[in-house]
């Protein structure tokens, strides 16, 4: 699956404006002080949106290409992009409060991955 997304991001410029979903979520998150994980961040537009609003937001994506492009394009925020399969990310080791932001990911995993993911993020 990562190969598909690497190819996709290699050939796609993408819209860099924050999504309407991110803007709507901001209304609910505006006073949040923990870590925000944008899982399946893609071209990073929502990760950047939240960071520019002073959130501690990390964009996770399994595509090496997407992460490389984001780090190059958004140099100020390059440490905020992490190459990782969001299902396998070690959320259970995080000591601080965190929230998951998912605009386009949960539907893409199978039942077993879903069980693993929700077990890891349950706090």
N, C-alpha and C positions, 0 to 999 in steps of 0.2 A: 504494500500500500504506500509506503514511503516513496518508492520509485515513481508512482503516479503523481504524487504531490510535488516531488522534485521537478519533474517534467513540466507540470502545470505552472509552478512559480518561475521556472526558467523562461517561459514563453508568455507570461502574463504581467502586465504593468499593474493593473488593479486600481481601484478607487481608494484614495488615501483619506477621504473624509470619514469621520466616525459614523458608524451605522446608526440608524434610527433606534435600534434595539439598545445600543450602548447609551444613547442619550436618555432613553426611557429608564434604563436601569440606574443611571446616575441619580435620578430623583429619589430612589430608594436607598442608595448607597452613600449619598453625599456626606454623611457624618461618620462613615465607617473609617476606622483607624488601623485595622489589621492588614494582612497581606491579601492581595487579590490575584488570583491565577486565571489568566485568559487562556483557557485550554483550546488547542487547535487555533492558535492566533493568526495563522495564515500570513497575510501581508502586514500584520501588526497595527493596523489602523485603530482598533479599539484599545489595544495595549497602550499605544501612544496617547490616545485621547484621555485615558484614565491617569496616566503618568503626568500629563500636562495639567491635570486638575489636582495634582499633589497626592495621588494615591501611590501606594507601594505595590505596583502592578507588574507581574511577570507574565510574559507571553511564552507559552509552551507550544511547540509544534514538532511533529516527527520528521518534517521535511528539513534536511540539512540546507537545501537551497534557500528555502524561505527564511530560515534563521540567519544564514550568511547575508542575504540581501537586506534583511531588517537591520542587522548590526552595522552594515555599511551605510545604509540610507539614514538611519537614526543614530548617529554616532554618540550623541549625548546620552542615549538610553541603551547602548549596546549590551550592558550587563543585565538588562531587563529581559533579554531574549534567551531562551534555553531550548536546546534541541532535546526533546524528550517525547516519548509516547505518553500521553496524559494518563493512560490506564496504569502504566508502570512507574510513574513518578512517586517518590517516597514521601507522600503527604503525611503518613503516620509518624514520621520523624520530626515534623515541624513543631516547634515548641510554642510559637506565637499563634494567635487567632488568625484564621484564614478563611476566605470565601472563594468559591469557584464561580467564574463567569463563563458560561457556555452559550455561545450564539449558534454554533453550527457543528456540534460534535456528538452529543450523547446518542443521537439516532444512528450514528455510524458504527457503533460497536455491537458485538453479539451479547447474548445473555450472560455467558461466563465472564466476559470482560466487564460487563456492567456490574456483576456481583463483586468482582475484585475491586473495581473503581469505587463503588459506594462503601465497601468495607473500609478501604483506605481513608476515605474522606470523612467518615463518620467520627465526629468528636462531640 
